[in-house]
Structures are given as C-alpha cells and as structure tokens.
Amino acid sequence: MAEERDDEPKIRIVDRRMLSDEERAGNASSPEAGESAPPKLEIIGGGTPSSSSQGEMEEFDASVADEGEYEELSEEEAEQLRQELESEQFAEIEQRMGRPLTEQEKDTVRAEMERQAQSAASLEVGPVLLQLMAEMSARAAVHMGLMPNPYTRLIARNDTQARLAIDAYSAVLGVVRPLLDPNSVREFERVLKDLRVNFVSITGISLPQQGPGSGGGGPRIIH
C-alpha cells in the first residue's frame, strides 16, 4: 500500500451524476487487476499541489485553449443545438403525455424554453428558489419514508432531516410569496400543509400551525 503523504488532497468530490445506480448504492465491484476503472469527473482539493501536477494543469489549460474549447458557436451550430434541445424536450413531454404534441403546444413549449433561457442568462433568483422548494418537498418525503432514496433505493426515516426540509420549504415560500400569483401561492401552501400533516401523522411530533391565508382545500395524507 502506498504511503500516505502530507501534501495529498484531503477532499475528493465526485460528481454523482456520472455514477451508475450500483455505484451510488455503494455496490460497484472494484476493477480487476490490469483493468482501469471508467473515468469519473472529480474535483480534487485540500492538498498543496506539487510542481509536476501544477505543470500538468498548465499544460492541460494550454491544450484546451489551443483546441478552441472557448470559441463561440457559429450561428449554424447554435441553431442546430437549439433544434436538438427542442426535439429532446418535445420527445420527453410526448412520452409523458402518451401522444404527439400539437403545433400550438409546441409553440407553448418553445416560448417556455426561451423564457427559461432568458431567466438563466440574467441570473434571476426566483426560479432558483422555486426549484429549491421542489427539492425540499421531495427530500422531506424521502426522510418521512414516503418514497425511496433516489441514490440508495432504500426507504428510511429521518425525522430531523424531514423537519429541516419542511421548515426550509416554509421559509423560502415566505420569501417568494410576493413574486407569485394567487393560484401559485395557494398551490405551494397546499403542498406545505400536506407535508406538515404527514409529518405529524408519521412522527407524532406537533408542528407550528400555518399562518392565515392557506388555501387549496383540506390537508391530505400522502401514500
């Protein structure tokens, strides 16, 4: 076994989007002798880079620049990329709906894609917060044992994490509420009410009551 060095990186972060389901669950078999594992995107940090590794990084940056990695797309390339993304989006929606999209529906999808692109380019904060709320509601459901962990495929309860996710959802909703239309506010409040009712039902732990103005009908138990 190689001797551990003081200047070795102390942190290794692996982009889990590039891992297989088995690797996410920790069941991947180690590569056999003479075979190299498939490359994974890694960000290594925490140590002091050696002169050789620093030189390799500089050579890599130079090679990327030489290969034109940072060159802008031509109009033809940009249009081709846009059409590919559009086709992928259409196919995904049609698969969910179980039927082809009409031309009017495709125009609606195109308009929404354009709006999202403009929002991302201008670094708008609101859409990011709405996405965070969706993530918190999903994690609350996982930690309440209502759905399996998407990485491990296991169902396990963690009341502390579930409560934290619900509180985070509630806090972000309070921030974005002025940006939302009344119908959206009622829908988000209904989701929050559902999460709280399920938390109390599952854990027996009382939560603070929601503020006035909650709408969307009575609470429901998520199965």
C-alpha positions, 0 to 999 in steps of 0.5 A: 500500500502506498504511503500516505503523504502530507501534501495529498488532497484531503477532499475528493468530490465526485460528481454523482451524476456520472455514477451508475445506480450500483455505484451510488448504492455503494455496490460497484465491484472494484476493477480487476487487476490490469483493468482501469476503472471508467473515468469519473469527473472529480474535483480534487482539493485540500492538498498543496499541489506539487510542481509536476501536477501544477505543470500538468494543469498548465499544460492541460489549460494550454491544450484546451485553449489551443483546441478552441474549447472557448470559441463561440458557436457559429450561428449554424451550430447554435441553431442546430443545438437549439433544434436538438434541445427542442426535439429532446424536450418535445420527445420527453413531454410526448412520452409523458403525455402518451401522444404527439404534441400539437403545433400550438403546444409546441409553440407553448413549449418553445416560448417556455424554453426561451423564457427559461433561457432568458431567466438563466442568462440574467441570473434571476433568483426566483426560479432558483428558489422555486426549484429549491422548494421542489427539492425540499418537498421531495427530500422531506418525503424521502426522510418521512419514508414516503418514497425511496432514496433516489441514490440508495433505493432504500426507504428510511426515516429521518425525522430531523432531516424531514423537519429541516426540509419542511421548515426550509420549504416554509421559509423560502415560500415566505420569501417568494410569496410576493413574486407569485400569483394567487393560484401559485401561492395557494398551490405551494401552501397546499403542498406545505400543509400536506407535508406538515400533516404527514409529518405529524401523522408519521412522527407524532411530533406537533408542528407550528400551525400555518399562518392565515391565508392557506388555501387549496382545500383540506390537508391530505395524507400522502401514500 
